[in-house]
Amino acid sequence: MRYAPVLPVAIPLIAAALLAALSKAISQAASLIIAIAATLGAMGACVLLAGASRSESIVYWFGGWRPHAGVALGISFVIDPLGAGMAGFAGILTLAALAFSAKYFDTAENHLHALILAFLAAMCGFTLTGDMFNLFVFFELMSAAAFALCAHKTEDPGSLQGALNFAVTNTIGAYFILTGIALLYARIGALNMAQIGQTLGREHPNKLVFVAFAFVVCGYLIKGALVPFHFWLADAHAVAPTPICVLFSGVMVELGLYAVFRVYWAVFDPVFHIHIAGLRALFLSVGALTAVLAGVMCYSQRNIKRLLAYSTISHMGLMTIGAGLFDPVALSGAAIYVLGHGLVKAALFLCSGILLHRFGTVDELELHGVGKPLKWTAAVFVLGGIALAGTPFSGISAGDASLHSAAEHLGYHWVRWISLFAGTMTSAAVLRVAGRVFWGWGPARERASGAAPKSDEKRETQSGHKTIPSSMFLPAAVLLLAGLFLGMMPALPQSTLKAAAQFTNSSAYDARVLGGVSIAIPGPAMPETNVTFSLIAVGLAILIPAAQLFSRQARVLSKAIGPAMKWLHALHSGHVGDYVAFLTFGVAVFALACVFILQ
């Protein structure tokens, strides 16, 4: 157990180096086995760490450089159940992606497995580190691997363009983070999160600290794809190999949000807690705008992978609302929501991969009726679509319950309706695709005015396939079932509540890291699930696509709103210069809001 904290990072990194060194000497099957074994090893270490850190955070000082007289001298991992849980969840989705890819690619170079393992190591280190600069280092390692994975189809110019948009926007985000860290270091002279937080708590902050906060938060919000930093995500998902989309959508963007609130509670809460009401309003505004705008964009897509990408952005808005309430109950709901959404969304992406593998396209209109033979894939896709609305007892529904309870307790009753809109719109979009593709419902050549244009995606496999291997279908089915029944795990809500209380207690964090002292943290009460609300969301999610597919009046209405939708699609132009302009504008507005709120 002594060296267990480093295993989630060390195992996949060593395996990645081994695969890179032996890429020409071993077979693809051997490379896959090594990658799966390393992923299982990292997952096992994360499970052990999550269990061991339930009562108190685990602090591991590299090289034995422990704090002296309350001053951090070395680099540390600070492991709590939420961080270890996120790392373990990254391992689960990595395992699913590797299993799916076994028969998905006709040929897959061994360096693909090495990149996936490097990506996993970076995600694990990102969730476990207690050092601001090393958080940035793992961010960069994660980004470098993600850029290369996104551009895997090097023969496709669209793939390179999507990867370029991804790389440019996220690299700018990295510069913002590094600038914020430099400003904090100039003020405090420390990089350990607990040390910075404790020092800031004893001083009156100046505008340098406000700007540092804005830069760091905006940098991680770019990774989290919150509006107006979201433009890169759909482009990246449209061109990245489908197994990689599972990691991008299921866990990578969620880690951007994790970093925002890890840094807030560990570093900035001691000094900004008196401004919590203003910060709450700021993050709830960003979350609500993201949920609504991306929900509308999701329903207007015809490329299935883009549709699922905008669905992820919309649900990221809801997760931001949950975390942005700055309340342990709401944060626990956001954590469960992350798990439920990640499992369901991964299953839906794998289903889209099955369609692309079988038919060579993921264009909804071109696939009209051709999916009729894929009955089991249709079942997974439909159930996954319904789950996005929050079916009772699912992970999404359980997360919603905590989120809504905390929001109403704090007086934000409108949060429930934002959640209903986002869940309904994204679920309805998936169910509309299912009706068209698997049953041939709706006009064969319908194209609503203002809908997204056709995309020219390239095959991810070299030839057409008549059968779907079980290694591709089973991961999707297992992930979906886990997402549907996650909320029925009796111990999950209470354990997540305790983990959220531990995560949000800045005093306990500082005492544990700098003094090795454990402080008892009381756990909040557990809310109840609102089954009626979940059923209403599911009912609306079924009625909306049914109306579009079978009602002429609904199609007339969709044409009426066409000009507004064309304007929205024009904003999402695919040009990296436009994206950088929106990104810069967003950072400026967020920074001004921070200065106004925090001074």
Number of C-alpha atoms within 10 A of each C-alpha: 9 6 9 16 25 18 20 31 25 18 22 30 22 16 22 28 16 14 25 17 13 14 18 12 10 12 12 18 12 12 25 21 15 20 24 23 16 24 28 20 16 28 26 17 23 31 17 15 24 24 13 17 20 18 17 20 24 22 21 23 19 13 9 11 13 21 17 11 8 15 15 22 17 16 22 25 22 24 26 26 28 24 26 28 25 25 30 28 22 27 29 18 26 27 20 25 24 25 21 24 22 18 17 23 15 11 11 17 14 23 20 21 26 27 23 26 31 26 28 32 28 26 26 31 27 29 25 29 24 27 23 23 20 18 20 21 17 20 24 17 18 23 22 18 19 25 21 18 23 28 23 21 18 11 10 14 13 21 23 21 19 25 25 19 23 25 21 17 24 26 18 16 25 24 15 22 26 20 17 24 21 17 19 22 17 11 16 15 13 22 21 25 28 30 25 24 25 23 17 21 17 10 10 9 15 12 12 15 21 23 20 22 25 23 26 25 25 28 28 28 27 29 27 28 26 27 24 19 27 23 28 26 27 26 25 30 27 26 28 28 23 27 23 24 27 25 26 24 27 27 26 23 22 25 26 23 24 24 23 21 23 19 22 23 23 25 26 23 22 21 20 21 16 11 13 16 12 17 20 16 16 18 20 23 16 19 27 24 19 27 32 22 18 28 28 20 25 30 24 26 24 22 25 24 26 25 26 28 27 31 30 28 32 32 27 29 32 31 31 28 31 31 26 25 24 21 20 27 32 27 30 30 31 29 30 28 31 24 23 29 31 29 30 32 30 31 33 28 26 31 24 21 27 25 22 24 26 18 18 20 21 26 23 21 19 17 20 22 19 15 20 15 11 16 12 13 26 19 14 23 28 20 22 30 30 25 28 31 30 32 25 22 21 29 33 34 29 31 30 28 27 28 32 26 23 24 21 13 9 11 10 15 14 12 22 18 11 19 26 20 21 29 30 27 31 29 32 29 27 27 24 24 28 24 21 24 25 22 17 19 17 21 13 13 9 10 15 17 19 20 19 22 14 13 14 13 17 19 18 20 18 12 12 12 14 8 10 16 14 12 16 24 20 17 22 28 23 16 24 27 18 18 27 27 17 23 24 15 11 9 9 15 25 17 17 25 25 23 28 25 20 26 25 21 17 21 16 21 28 22 16 19 28 21 16 17 12 15 15 9 16 10 17 14 12 17 17 11 19 17 15 10 18 24 15 15 25 24 15 19 27 21 14 18 25 18 15 19 19 13 12 12 11 16 17 14 13 19 16 14 13 17 14 12 20 17 11 17 18 11 14 18 13 17 14 20 13 14 22 18 10 18 22 18 14 17 22 15 12 20 20 15 15 19 17 11 17 20 11
